[in-house]
Amino acid sequence: MNITPTEIADVLILEPRVFGDDRGWFFESFNEQAFNDKTAAGVHFVQDNHSCSAQNVLRGLHYQIQQPQGKLVRVVTGEIFDVAVDIRKSSPTFGQWVSCVLSAENKKQLWVPVGFAHGFVALSNQTEVLYKTTDYYAPAHERCILWNDPNLAIAWSLTDSPIVSAKDQVGKAFQEAEVFA
């Protein structure tokens, strides 16, 4: 596994070793010991989530203020533009965001640690995303920051107007959002 830090050091891009031949390919998508040895994250995942999105569906920017979740995100079908926003008030990168294109083809994964809001837009039709979380879903603690907040100025990779859920349309402005200390 190759690990590349992003412009925000805590957010990492993971690239597995892919073994291919004339039969196809194989790779180990997750190994807890290798992940923790290489990232020093010291995490244990408790839940896997799987979503399917049509092209231009935008999900996010989501986080849980209590029972916060670290997320390891990968794509099994299609392609996404994935975004992590630092919402740790004490962080030198507070309010900054990083992005990565994840696809079934490139097999990259994005590690989004606790303290970040997360979102993505599907760049292809029938995009399937799998992500592991370090804590369980807790709807009472779920929060959402507006995907198009002008203070964040995320350069979403959009070709058309995004398809956004009713819940995500009423997310909080970044300056009004509940954030981590």
Summary of the structure (lengths in Angstrom):
residues: 181
radius of gyration: 15.9
end to end distance: 32.2
largest distance: 53.9
contacts: 544
relative contact order: 0.25
helix: 10%
strand: 43%
